[in-house]
Amino acid sequence: MFINYPFLLSDYGILIGDLTTRCERQAKEVADARTELLTRQYTIDNLEGRCSTQNAHIRELREELEEAASQRRKLEKQVASLKALNRELEGKPPFTIPPVSPSTPGSCYSVRTRTNRLLRGSHLNPKKVSGTVKRALEMYYTTRVAMKGLQDARTEQVQPIFEAMLQEKVFVGSRLKTRFAQHLSLKRHRLSAAFYKRRQAEKKKNRVNSRHVTQAQRNAIVLFYMRADNSRCTAGKNEFTIMKDLPDIPQIADLVTGHAGKGKHKVQNFVLTDTIANIYSKYVFEAKGRIVSSSTFYAARLPFIRYVSYLKMRECLCTTHQNFAHLIASLRKNLSGRNHSCTFPCSPDQFVKKVTAEDMLLLLARVGNGLIPFDMWAKELDPFLEKQRHQMLRHTLPQEDYIKYFQFQYHDFAEHARRVLAQYTATKEIKDTLQPGELAIHMDFAESYSCRDGSSVTQCAHWNKSVVCIHPMVVYYHDKETNSSKHKTFVYLSHCDKKNSVMVLSILKKFYRIEFPTVMPTYDIKRVYYVTDGPVSQYRNKMIFWVIANHQRIFKCEGQWHYLEKGHGKGPCDGVGGSLKRDAFEATKQGKLVSNPATFYEWAKTRTRSKMNYAWVDAFDYAVTFYQRRKLVIECLQSVYGTFKLHAAVPSGNLHELAHRETSCTCQNCRSGNFLRACKYKYTSTIHPKSNAQQIMAHFCERCMSPLCVCVMKAAILREYYVYRGHLLHAPGIIFHLKDLLASTTICLGKAL
């Protein structure tokens, strides 16, 4: 084997030069960091010197204050001795201050006199104290004297009444129970016993014994566990629990995914969204009437309802939420002081709701000194694959930089949570308030399914599995009979595993021309609302924006597109795709033929339990759309500024012009297309200023292609053959470049026909 050694030496020389440059850069960075460290150390030394000077000054002032207080006490003693000498010279008896708290009700002092003497004993002038304070003190003395007189008169009858009275929340909350008990000569252990008995009676009053809990109550607790705001259903095909005895609840019967033999069933798992203690507190708060104990509530949980710790292995989570959760965990670990673990919640959403910006600054002021470590999901260059990969990285920042970074992430996450809530609220309102002639289409690409054969598989077939592209669509419409929103499910399958805007437009063409008129022929579509996530390769790009701006001219109805916030695009389409793939896997294990996309489509149409409508997207449809999009994108379309920030795209009414907004607005004017200035829409043209609008619209039509090309392709489709680069291929063939097809028509025209 011939090796060019000079060429290798030159590469090594370039590599050594790059390494030398990198070392010099790192050495310079180290020197700069050392200089910055010395500067900070000098600043700290100066601050310590200033603090020591201020502390010395504070000590001097404290000494002067103590000396002044001692001189004041001496002067007060001299004044008192002079007053006593003056009274003695005048022949008056010496003045004595009575006790602050008169001991017996039979004292010679009245209630008002006692109040005035109490104020004078506290160095207050009774004439300058407000009347409200005086009346409150007089009320206190009056009540205490009256209660003491009643107790002395009838001890046996009055004492239980006093004990019950002192257990009221007024005395317990104001911490006056012990003081009143001392004046009434009540024993402390008797008060504690009475208080304990009363608490036990209150608990038993609204508590049901576990032995008396009926099966209906247990079923109600199980349904409370399964409620959407308390738990969520898992989507994995292996996330199930085998149960033998199922309760008589219809919702659980729908979760059975298979049988394990001998009367056992596979039930899909549910995972709680919070700790079981917090869910029990929520149950107690919402319960009407008698409630069950915590132990009975915990025992009513069925095995397929998993604890919140099961969610630690979740996947496909929001990166923004996870990074902020790691920041909160690092803040909890690095706080100084006691009892800080209960001052703020661990959940990122609850942290933003309950901790204001001022409270956050107080928390950050308690962060310890030194380097603070925290974890974060970020992109890092893989040196072997030479591309960016998302990985969990450990970062360390000084105290000042950490505080600034936390403040920035706090405000950024607050905006993220606001957009999540706004988009969820808007899409829910659109689906619930549909008018006659309106559709709401929630769609998304499911993960492609790798076909497999239930029988023995060769090694070549194992490493070359056929892949099925799955695109579910849940279509919501207005039902005139019930005057409410209902839905139908459409699933588009294809052997062309291209998840891009070309496939989306191919699906929409078939939906409006074939599938929807076939399923609902009497429904007249006037306006369509699309709800999707926001990947730029599929739904949020300049090609889709141009289609939205011209939706009325292309599909004969108005269209609006609403995007969910990044990391929060999960919806019913994911459940549809997961259910379809799980059933296909079970069918393969039962020996049914689901080994390629064509057999997958034939099997899906034979599903008896399914109410879904299945359709096939052919390579011809994809090729035509690809050819149209290619010319549009290259020659005519332009990007929309702020594509990543917009979450609502609607037609402005002008040709090729788009109106977009940061979040969706569901007011009546925006839904009808009459935008107000208060809604703050931005307007952008989707095409270049020099493009010909009429030529663009004419190009987005199948007739723009060569007649010979269309004829040959349609003839090849009829014979189930595709022409590709001068060869005849069977059904799985895909046409990517129609120019190659047009060039090969003269060769294969006779064979195809």
matplotlib code that plots the C-alpha trace (Angstrom):
import matplotlib.pyplot as plt

x = [0.0, 1.5, 1.7, 2.6, 4.9, 5.5, 1.8, 1.4, 4.3, 2.7, -0.6, 1.4, 3.0, -0.3, -1.6, 1.4, 0.9, -2.7, -1.8, 0.8, -1.6, -4.2, -1.6, -0.6, -4.3, -4.9, -1.7, -3.0, -6.4, -4.7, -2.6, -5.8, -7.6, -4.7, -4.7, -8.4, -8.0, -5.3, -7.5, -10.4, -8.2, -6.9, -10.5, -11.4, -8.5, -9.6, -13.1, -11.9, -9.8, -12.8, -15.0, -12.5, -12.4, -16.2, -16.3, -13.9, -16.0, -19.1, -17.4, -16.5, -20.1, -21.4, -19.0, -20.1, -23.8, -23.3, -21.5, -24.4, -26.9, -25.1, -24.9, -28.7, -29.4, -27.3, -29.2, -32.5, -31.5, -30.4, -33.7, -35.7, -33.7, -34.2, -38.0, -38.1, -36.1, -38.5, -41.6, -40.0, -39.3, -42.9, -44.2, -45.8, -45.4, -42.9, -44.2, -44.3, -45.2, -47.9, -47.4, -48.0, -50.4, -52.8, -53.0, -56.5, -59.9, -60.7, -58.0, -58.7, -57.7, -60.3, -59.9, -59.0, -56.5, -54.8, -54.6, -53.0, -50.5, -49.6, -48.9, -46.8, -44.8, -44.0, -42.7, -45.8, -47.9, -51.6, -52.7, -50.8, -51.8, -54.8, -58.2, -58.3, -55.3, -56.8, -60.1, -58.4, -56.5, -59.6, -61.4, -58.6, -58.7, -62.5, -62.7, -59.9, -61.5, -64.9, -63.6, -61.6, -64.7, -66.8, -64.2, -64.0, -67.8, -68.4, -65.2, -66.6, -69.2, -67.1, -63.7, -64.7, -66.2, -63.0, -61.0, -63.1, -62.9, -59.2, -59.0, -60.5, -58.4, -58.4, -56.5, -54.2, -53.3, -52.7, -50.6, -52.7, -53.8, -51.0, -51.4, -55.1, -54.6, -52.1, -54.5, -57.4, -55.3, -55.9, -53.4, -51.4, -51.7, -55.5, -55.5, -53.3, -55.5, -58.6, -57.0, -55.9, -59.4, -60.9, -58.5, -59.2, -62.9, -62.6, -60.5, -63.0, -65.9, -65.0, -62.9, -64.1, -62.6, -60.8, -63.0, -66.1, -64.9, -67.1, -65.9, -67.6, -65.4, -62.3, -63.2, -63.7, -60.2, -58.7, -60.4, -59.1, -55.6, -56.2, -57.5, -55.6, -54.2, -53.0, -51.4, -50.5, -50.6, -47.3, -46.8, -44.2, -45.2, -43.2, -44.6, -47.4, -48.3, -49.7, -52.8, -55.0, -58.1, -59.3, -61.9, -65.2, -64.2, -64.7, -61.7, -59.4, -60.9, -59.9, -56.3, -55.9, -53.3, -53.1, -53.4, -50.7, -52.5, -54.4, -56.8, -54.0, -54.2, -51.6, -52.6, -50.8, -49.0, -50.1, -47.5, -48.4, -47.4, -46.8, -46.0, -48.7, -48.8, -49.6, -52.2, -53.9, -53.9, -55.6, -58.1, -58.9, -59.3, -61.7, -63.6, -67.2, -68.6, -66.7, -63.1, -60.9, -57.6, -54.2, -53.4, -56.7, -56.0, -52.5, -53.8, -56.4, -53.7, -53.5, -50.1, -50.3, -50.4, -46.7, -45.1, -43.7, -40.1, -40.9, -40.7, -36.9, -36.3, -38.6, -37.4, -38.1, -38.5, -38.3, -34.7, -35.6, -37.6, -34.8, -32.0, -34.0, -34.8, -31.1, -30.4, -33.1, -31.5, -28.0, -29.5, -31.1, -27.7, -25.7, -27.9, -26.5, -28.6, -31.2, -34.7, -34.2, -35.4, -39.1, -38.9, -39.4, -40.7, -38.6, -40.9, -39.8, -43.4, -44.3, -41.0, -41.9, -45.5, -44.7, -41.3, -41.4, -38.4, -37.9, -38.0, -35.5, -33.1, -33.4, -32.7, -29.7, -28.3, -27.9, -25.8, -22.5, -19.1, -16.8, -17.4, -21.0, -21.5, -24.6, -25.7, -27.0, -28.1, -26.0, -24.5, -20.9, -18.7, -18.0, -14.3, -14.7, -18.0, -17.2, -20.7, -22.7, -24.4, -26.7, -25.1, -25.4, -22.5, -21.2, -20.5, -19.0, -19.4, -18.3, -20.9, -21.4, -21.6, -23.9, -26.4, -26.4, -26.9, -29.7, -31.5, -31.3, -32.5, -35.4, -36.8, -36.2, -38.0, -40.9, -41.4, -41.2, -43.8, -46.0, -45.9, -46.6, -49.7, -50.8, -50.5, -52.2, -55.1, -55.5, -55.5, -58.0, -60.3, -60.1, -61.0, -63.9, -65.5, -65.6, -68.4, -70.1, -67.8, -64.6, -62.0, -59.1, -56.4, -53.9, -51.1, -47.6, -45.1, -44.8, -41.6, -41.0, -41.9, -39.2, -41.0, -40.0, -41.0, -42.3, -40.5, -36.8, -35.0, -31.7, -28.8, -29.2, -32.9, -32.1, -29.8, -32.0, -35.5, -38.2, -39.4, -42.9, -43.5, -46.5, -48.3, -51.5, -54.0, -56.8, -59.5, -62.0, -65.2, -68.6, -71.4, -74.8, -76.8, -75.0, -73.8, -70.3, -66.9, -66.2, -63.2, -62.1, -58.6, -56.7, -53.4, -51.2, -48.7, -45.9, -42.7, -41.0, -39.5, -39.0, -40.3, -40.2, -42.5, -42.8, -44.4, -46.7, -48.0, -48.5, -50.6, -52.7, -53.4, -54.7, -56.7, -58.6, -59.1, -59.8, -60.0, -62.1, -64.7, -65.0, -65.5, -67.6, -69.1, -71.7, -69.4, -68.5, -65.1, -64.8, -61.9, -59.1, -57.0, -53.7, -52.1, -48.6, -45.2, -42.6, -39.7, -38.4, -37.9, -41.6, -44.1, -42.4, -40.6, -41.0, -42.8, -45.5, -45.8, -46.4, -49.1, -50.8, -50.8, -52.4, -54.5, -57.8, -56.5, -54.8, -57.3, -60.5, -60.7, -59.1, -56.2, -54.5, -51.4, -50.8, -47.5, -47.0, -44.0, -40.8, -40.5, -44.3, -45.7, -47.0, -50.6, -53.2, -51.1, -48.4, -50.9, -52.4, -48.9, -47.9, -51.1, -50.8, -47.1, -47.9, -50.7, -48.4, -45.8, -48.4, -49.7, -46.2, -45.8, -49.1, -47.7, -49.4, -47.5, -46.3, -42.9, -42.9, -44.8, -47.3, -48.3, -48.4, -51.0, -53.0, -52.9, -53.9, -57.0, -58.2, -58.1, -61.6, -61.3, -59.9, -62.0, -59.1, -59.1, -55.9, -54.5, -51.4, -49.1, -47.5, -44.1, -45.8, -47.5, -44.2, -42.3, -44.8, -44.8, -41.0, -40.7, -43.1, -41.4, -38.0, -38.7, -40.7, -38.0, -35.1, -36.6, -39.5, -39.8, -38.0, -37.6, -39.8, -37.9, -38.3, -39.4, -38.3, -40.3, -43.6, -46.3, -49.3, -49.3, -52.4, -53.2, -53.3, -55.8, -53.3, -51.6, -48.5, -48.6, -48.4, -49.6, -47.7, -47.6, -45.5, -48.5, -51.9, -54.8, -58.3, -60.5, -63.4, -61.8, -58.6, -60.4, -62.5, -59.5, -60.3, -57.1, -57.2, -54.2, -54.3, -53.5, -50.1, -49.7, -46.6, -47.0, -44.4, -44.3, -43.5, -42.0, -39.2, -40.3, -39.3, -41.2, -44.2, -47.2, -49.3, -46.5, -46.0, -49.6, -49.6, -46.5, -48.1, -50.2, -49.6, -50.2, -47.0, -45.0, -44.2, -47.3, -45.0, -43.6, -47.1, -48.3, -45.3, -45.6, -49.3, -48.9, -46.2, -48.4, -51.2, -48.8, -47.4, -44.0, -41.9, -39.3, -36.1, -32.8, -33.7, -34.8, -38.1, -38.6, -41.5, -43.7, -41.1, -39.4, -39.2, -38.7, -36.5, -35.5, -38.1, -35.5, -33.8, -37.3, -38.0, -34.6, -35.3, -38.9, -37.6, -35.8, -38.6, -41.7, -42.4, -41.6, -43.8, -46.8]
y = [0.0, 3.3, 6.1, 9.7, 10.4, 14.1, 14.6, 13.1, 15.2, 18.4, 17.4, 16.7, 20.1, 21.8, 19.9, 20.8, 24.5, 24.4, 22.8, 25.4, 28.2, 26.6, 26.2, 29.9, 30.9, 28.8, 30.2, 33.7, 32.8, 31.4, 34.6, 36.7, 34.6, 34.9, 38.7, 38.8, 36.6, 38.8, 41.9, 40.3, 39.3, 42.9, 44.1, 41.6, 42.7, 46.4, 45.5, 43.5, 46.5, 48.8, 46.3, 46.1, 49.9, 50.1, 47.4, 49.2, 52.4, 50.4, 49.0, 52.5, 53.8, 50.8, 51.6, 55.2, 54.1, 51.8, 54.6, 57.0, 54.4, 53.9, 57.7, 57.9, 55.2, 57.1, 60.3, 58.5, 57.2, 60.7, 62.2, 59.5, 60.1, 63.8, 63.3, 61.1, 63.7, 66.4, 64.4, 63.8, 67.5, 68.3, 65.7, 63.3, 59.5, 58.0, 57.2, 53.4, 52.0, 49.3, 45.9, 45.8, 42.9, 43.1, 39.8, 39.3, 40.5, 41.9, 44.5, 48.0, 49.2, 49.6, 48.3, 51.8, 52.4, 49.1, 50.0, 53.4, 51.8, 49.1, 51.8, 53.9, 50.7, 50.3, 53.9, 55.2, 58.3, 57.2, 60.5, 60.1, 56.5, 56.0, 55.2, 51.9, 50.5, 51.5, 49.9, 46.7, 46.5, 47.4, 44.6, 42.1, 43.0, 42.9, 39.4, 38.0, 39.3, 38.0, 34.5, 34.3, 35.1, 32.5, 29.8, 30.6, 30.4, 27.1, 25.2, 21.8, 23.2, 26.1, 24.4, 22.1, 25.1, 27.1, 24.1, 23.8, 27.6, 27.7, 25.1, 27.5, 28.7, 32.3, 31.3, 28.8, 31.2, 34.2, 32.2, 33.4, 30.0, 29.5, 33.0, 32.6, 29.1, 30.5, 33.2, 30.7, 28.1, 25.4, 22.5, 22.2, 18.4, 18.7, 21.3, 19.1, 16.1, 18.1, 19.5, 16.0, 14.6, 17.4, 17.0, 13.3, 13.9, 16.3, 13.8, 11.0, 13.2, 13.4, 10.2, 6.8, 3.6, 1.5, -1.5, 0.5, 1.7, 0.4, -0.8, 2.3, 4.6, 2.6, 2.9, 6.7, 6.9, 5.0, 7.3, 10.3, 8.8, 8.4, 11.9, 13.9, 16.5, 13.8, 11.2, 10.5, 7.4, 6.0, 5.4, 2.7, -0.7, -2.3, 0.0, -2.3, -4.2, -7.7, -7.8, -10.8, -9.2, -6.0, -3.7, -3.2, 0.2, 0.9, 3.3, 0.4, -2.0, 0.3, 0.2, -3.6, -4.1, -7.9, -11.1, -12.9, -16.2, -17.8, -14.9, -12.2, -9.0, -6.4, -2.9, 0.2, 2.1, 5.4, 7.7, 10.2, 13.8, 14.6, 12.9, 10.8, 12.9, 16.0, 14.2, 13.1, 16.7, 17.6, 14.8, 16.1, 19.6, 18.6, 15.9, 16.7, 15.0, 12.2, 11.4, 8.4, 8.2, 8.6, 4.9, 3.8, 6.3, 4.9, 1.3, 2.0, 2.7, -0.1, -1.6, -0.1, 3.4, 4.2, 6.7, 10.0, 8.6, 6.4, 9.6, 9.9, 7.9, 9.9, 10.9, 13.6, 16.2, 20.0, 21.1, 24.5, 22.9, 20.4, 23.0, 25.3, 22.3, 21.6, 25.2, 25.1, 21.9, 23.6, 26.6, 24.3, 22.7, 25.9, 28.0, 29.0, 29.0, 26.8, 25.7, 26.7, 23.5, 24.4, 28.0, 27.3, 24.5, 22.1, 22.2, 24.9, 25.9, 26.2, 28.1, 30.8, 31.0, 31.2, 32.9, 36.5, 38.4, 40.0, 36.7, 35.3, 38.1, 37.3, 33.6, 34.4, 36.7, 33.5, 31.7, 30.6, 31.9, 30.0, 28.1, 26.8, 23.6, 22.8, 20.5, 21.6, 20.0, 21.6, 20.9, 19.7, 18.8, 15.1, 14.9, 11.5, 12.1, 15.8, 17.0, 18.6, 16.3, 17.1, 15.9, 16.5, 18.8, 19.9, 23.7, 25.7, 29.5, 32.0, 33.4, 36.7, 35.0, 32.3, 35.0, 36.8, 33.6, 32.4, 35.8, 35.5, 31.9, 32.9, 35.5, 33.4, 30.5, 32.7, 33.8, 30.2, 29.1, 32.0, 30.9, 27.3, 28.2, 30.7, 28.1, 25.3, 27.7, 29.0, 25.6, 24.2, 27.1, 26.7, 23.0, 23.6, 26.5, 25.4, 26.9, 25.1, 24.9, 25.1, 22.4, 22.1, 19.7, 18.5, 16.6, 15.4, 12.9, 9.8, 7.9, 5.7, 2.0, -0.6, -3.6, -7.0, -10.6, -12.9, -15.9, -16.5, -13.5, -13.6, -11.4, -9.2, -8.6, -7.8, -4.9, -3.7, -3.4, -1.5, 1.7, 3.1, 6.8, 7.5, 10.9, 10.9, 13.7, 14.3, 16.4, 18.2, 19.4, 20.9, 18.4, 20.1, 17.3, 17.7, 21.3, 20.3, 19.4, 15.9, 14.4, 11.8, 10.4, 10.1, 8.2, 8.7, 6.0, 6.0, 4.1, 7.4, 8.2, 11.9, 14.0, 17.5, 20.1, 18.2, 15.3, 17.6, 19.3, 15.9, 14.8, 18.0, 17.7, 14.1, 15.1, 18.0, 16.2, 12.6, 11.5, 14.2, 14.5, 10.7, 10.4, 13.6, 14.5, 17.0, 19.1, 22.4, 23.6, 27.4, 27.8, 25.4, 25.8, 23.8, 22.8, 21.4, 21.6, 23.8, 22.0, 24.1, 21.2, 20.2, 22.9, 26.2, 27.3, 29.6, 27.0, 26.5, 30.2, 30.8, 28.0, 29.7, 33.1, 31.6, 28.9, 30.2, 30.0, 26.6, 24.6, 26.8, 27.6, 29.9, 28.5, 29.5, 27.8, 27.7, 26.3, 24.9, 26.0, 24.1, 20.9, 20.9, 19.6, 16.3, 15.6, 13.0, 12.2, 10.7, 8.4, 7.4, 6.6, 4.7, 2.6, 1.8, 0.7, -1.4, -3.2, -3.9, -5.3, -7.6, -8.6, -9.6, -11.8, -13.5, -14.4, -11.8, -10.4, -6.9, -7.0, -3.9, -0.6, -2.1, -5.0, -2.6, -0.5, -3.6, -4.8, -1.4, -1.3, -4.7, -3.5, -4.1, -2.3, 0.8, 3.8, 5.4, 6.3, 5.1, 6.6, 5.9, 8.6, 7.4, 8.3, 10.0, 12.5, 13.2, 13.6, 16.2, 18.2, 18.1, 19.4, 22.3, 23.2, 23.1, 25.9, 27.9, 27.8, 28.5, 31.2, 32.9, 32.5, 34.5, 33.8, 35.4, 37.4, 35.9, 32.4, 30.8, 33.2, 33.3, 30.8, 32.0, 32.5, 33.6, 35.1, 38.9, 39.0, 40.3, 38.0, 36.2, 38.3, 36.6, 38.0, 36.5, 36.9, 35.7, 33.8, 32.9, 35.2, 33.6, 36.7, 36.7, 39.3, 37.4, 34.1, 35.8, 37.5, 41.1, 41.9, 44.8, 47.0, 45.9, 42.3, 43.5, 41.4, 41.8, 41.6, 40.0, 39.1, 35.5, 36.1, 38.2, 41.7, 41.0, 37.7, 37.3, 36.4, 35.0, 32.9, 31.4, 30.5, 28.9, 26.9, 25.4, 23.1, 19.7, 21.0, 23.0, 19.8, 18.4, 16.5, 13.6, 13.4, 13.2, 10.7, 8.4, 8.6, 7.9, 5.0, 3.6, 4.0, 2.0, -0.9, -0.5, 0.3, 3.5, 4.7, 5.8, 6.7, 4.5, 1.4, -0.1, -0.5, -2.1, -0.3, 0.8, 3.0, 6.7, 9.5, 12.3, 14.1, 14.5, 15.7, 12.2, 10.7, 13.0, 12.1, 8.4, 8.4, 7.8, 4.6, 3.2, 4.5, 1.2, -1.0, 1.0, 0.9]
z = [0.0, -1.1, 1.6, 0.9, 3.8, 2.9, 2.9, 6.4, 7.7, 6.4, 8.2, 11.4, 11.0, 10.7, 13.7, 15.8, 14.8, 15.8, 19.2, 19.8, 19.1, 21.4, 24.2, 23.8, 24.0, 27.1, 28.7, 28.1, 29.5, 32.6, 33.0, 32.7, 35.2, 37.6, 37.3, 37.9, 40.9, 42.4, 41.7, 43.6, 46.5, 46.7, 46.7, 49.5, 51.6, 51.3, 52.3, 55.3, 56.4, 56.1, 58.0, 60.8, 61.1, 61.2, 63.8, 66.0, 65.7, 66.6, 69.8, 70.8, 70.4, 72.4, 75.3, 75.2, 75.2, 78.2, 80.1, 79.4, 80.6, 83.9, 84.4, 83.7, 86.3, 88.9, 88.1, 88.5, 91.9, 93.0, 91.8, 93.7, 96.9, 96.6, 96.2, 99.2, 101.2, 100.1, 101.2, 104.5, 105.0, 104.1, 106.7, 104.1, 104.2, 101.8, 98.2, 97.3, 93.8, 94.1, 92.4, 88.6, 88.8, 91.7, 93.4, 94.6, 93.3, 96.8, 96.5, 97.3, 93.8, 91.1, 87.5, 86.2, 88.9, 88.2, 84.5, 85.2, 87.6, 85.1, 82.5, 85.0, 85.9, 82.2, 82.1, 80.2, 80.9, 81.2, 79.8, 76.6, 76.0, 73.6, 74.9, 72.9, 74.8, 78.1, 77.5, 76.3, 79.6, 81.7, 79.8, 80.7, 84.4, 84.6, 82.9, 85.1, 88.3, 87.3, 86.4, 89.7, 91.7, 89.9, 90.5, 94.2, 94.5, 92.6, 92.0, 90.8, 88.4, 86.9, 86.5, 83.5, 81.8, 82.2, 80.9, 77.8, 77.3, 77.4, 74.6, 72.1, 69.2, 70.5, 73.6, 71.9, 69.1, 71.3, 73.8, 76.8, 77.9, 80.4, 81.8, 82.4, 83.9, 86.4, 87.6, 87.8, 89.6, 86.9, 86.7, 83.6, 83.1, 83.3, 80.5, 78.3, 78.8, 77.9, 74.9, 73.7, 74.1, 72.2, 69.2, 69.1, 69.1, 66.1, 64.1, 64.7, 63.7, 60.0, 59.7, 58.4, 59.8, 57.2, 58.2, 57.2, 53.8, 51.1, 47.7, 46.0, 48.2, 47.3, 43.6, 44.0, 45.5, 42.6, 40.1, 42.1, 41.7, 37.9, 37.4, 34.8, 37.3, 39.7, 37.4, 33.7, 31.6, 30.3, 26.6, 26.5, 25.3, 28.2, 30.9, 32.2, 35.4, 35.5, 37.7, 38.5, 40.1, 38.5, 40.2, 38.4, 36.9, 33.2, 33.0, 34.2, 31.7, 28.9, 30.0, 29.5, 26.8, 26.8, 28.8, 30.7, 31.1, 34.0, 34.4, 34.6, 32.6, 31.5, 32.6, 31.4, 34.2, 35.6, 37.3, 40.0, 39.3, 43.0, 46.3, 47.7, 50.8, 48.8, 46.8, 50.0, 51.3, 48.0, 48.5, 52.0, 50.7, 47.9, 49.9, 50.7, 53.9, 55.6, 54.5, 55.0, 56.9, 55.2, 55.7, 54.0, 51.2, 50.7, 50.8, 48.1, 45.5, 43.0, 41.8, 38.3, 39.9, 40.4, 42.8, 41.5, 41.9, 38.9, 36.8, 37.4, 34.3, 32.0, 28.6, 26.1, 28.8, 28.4, 28.5, 30.0, 32.8, 33.6, 33.6, 36.0, 38.2, 38.5, 39.4, 42.2, 43.5, 43.6, 45.3, 48.0, 48.6, 48.9, 51.1, 54.5, 57.6, 59.1, 58.1, 54.4, 53.0, 53.5, 52.3, 48.6, 46.4, 44.3, 41.2, 38.7, 37.9, 41.6, 42.3, 39.7, 41.1, 44.8, 44.9, 43.7, 42.4, 45.8, 47.6, 45.1, 45.9, 49.6, 48.9, 46.8, 49.5, 51.6, 49.1, 50.5, 49.3, 47.0, 43.8, 43.4, 41.3, 39.3, 36.5, 33.1, 29.8, 27.0, 23.6, 23.5, 20.6, 20.4, 19.3, 17.7, 15.7, 15.2, 15.9, 18.7, 21.2, 24.1, 27.4, 31.1, 32.1, 35.5, 35.8, 38.6, 39.0, 41.7, 44.0, 42.1, 38.7, 40.0, 41.4, 38.0, 36.1, 38.4, 38.0, 34.2, 34.2, 36.6, 34.3, 31.2, 32.7, 33.9, 30.3, 29.1, 31.6, 30.6, 26.9, 27.8, 29.8, 27.1, 24.3, 26.2, 27.2, 23.6, 22.0, 24.5, 24.0, 20.2, 20.5, 22.9, 21.1, 17.5, 15.4, 12.4, 9.5, 11.6, 12.1, 14.6, 13.4, 16.0, 14.1, 14.7, 13.3, 15.4, 15.8, 12.8, 13.2, 12.3, 10.8, 11.9, 11.2, 13.9, 12.4, 12.1, 10.5, 8.5, 9.5, 6.4, 7.1, 10.7, 9.7, 6.9, 8.4, 6.6, 8.2, 8.2, 8.5, 10.7, 10.8, 13.1, 12.8, 15.3, 13.6, 15.9, 14.4, 15.5, 15.9, 15.3, 17.1, 20.5, 19.9, 21.1, 19.7, 18.6, 16.9, 14.3, 13.9, 10.6, 10.3, 7.2, 6.5, 4.0, 3.1, 2.4, 5.8, 5.1, 8.0, 6.4, 5.0, 1.7, 3.5, 5.5, 2.3, 0.6, 3.5, 3.6, -0.1, 0.3, 3.4, 1.7, -1.6, -0.7, 3.0, 4.7, 1.9, 2.0, 5.8, 6.2, 2.8, 4.2, 6.3, 4.7, 5.8, 6.2, 8.6, 9.9, 13.0, 13.0, 16.3, 16.2, 17.8, 16.3, 14.5, 11.7, 9.4, 9.5, 10.5, 11.2, 8.1, 5.2, 3.0, 5.6, 6.2, 2.5, 2.5, 5.5, 3.8, 0.7, 2.4, 1.0, -2.6, -2.2, -0.1, -0.5, 3.2, 5.7, 7.8, 11.1, 12.6, 16.3, 17.7, 21.1, 23.2, 22.7, 24.8, 25.4, 22.2, 23.5, 22.7, 21.5, 18.4, 20.5, 22.1, 18.7, 17.3, 20.5, 20.4, 16.7, 17.1, 20.2, 18.5, 15.4, 17.7, 19.4, 15.9, 14.9, 17.9, 17.1, 13.6, 11.4, 8.5, 9.3, 7.7, 5.4, 5.0, 2.5, 4.8, 7.7, 5.9, 4.9, 8.6, 9.9, 7.7, 9.2, 12.8, 14.2, 17.5, 15.9, 14.9, 13.0, 9.3, 7.5, 4.3, 2.2, 0.9, -2.3, -3.7, -6.6, -4.2, -2.4, -5.7, -7.1, -3.9, -3.7, -7.3, -6.5, -3.2, -4.8, -7.2, -4.6, -2.0, -4.3, -6.5, -4.6, -0.8, 1.9, 5.6, 8.3, 10.9, 14.4, 13.2, 16.5, 18.7, 16.9, 18.1, 16.0, 12.2, 10.4, 6.9, 6.9, 4.0, 1.4, -1.2, 0.2, 3.5, 6.9, 10.3, 13.2, 17.0, 19.9, 21.5, 20.2, 20.6, 20.7, 20.8, 18.4, 16.1, 15.7, 15.0, 12.3, 10.7, 11.8, 13.7, 16.2, 17.0, 20.6, 19.5, 18.3, 15.2, 13.0, 9.2, 6.9, 3.2, 2.5, -0.9, -2.3, -3.4, -7.1, -7.4, -9.6, -7.5, -10.3, -11.6, -8.1, -7.7, -11.2, -10.3, -7.2, -9.5, -11.0, -14.5, -14.4, -15.1, -18.5, -19.9, -21.0, -17.4, -15.8, -18.4, -17.8, -14.0, -14.0, -16.4, -14.1, -11.1, -12.8, -13.4, -9.8, -11.2, -10.7, -13.2, -11.4, -13.2, -16.2, -14.2, -13.4, -9.6, -7.7, -5.2, -2.6, -5.2, -4.6, -7.1, -5.8, -9.0, -11.8, -14.2, -14.1, -14.7, -17.7, -19.2, -18.8, -20.3, -23.8, -22.6, -20.4, -22.0, -23.8, -20.8, -18.4, -20.7]

ax = plt.figure().add_subplot(projection="3d")
ax.plot(x, y, z, "-o")
ax.set_aspect("equal")
plt.show()
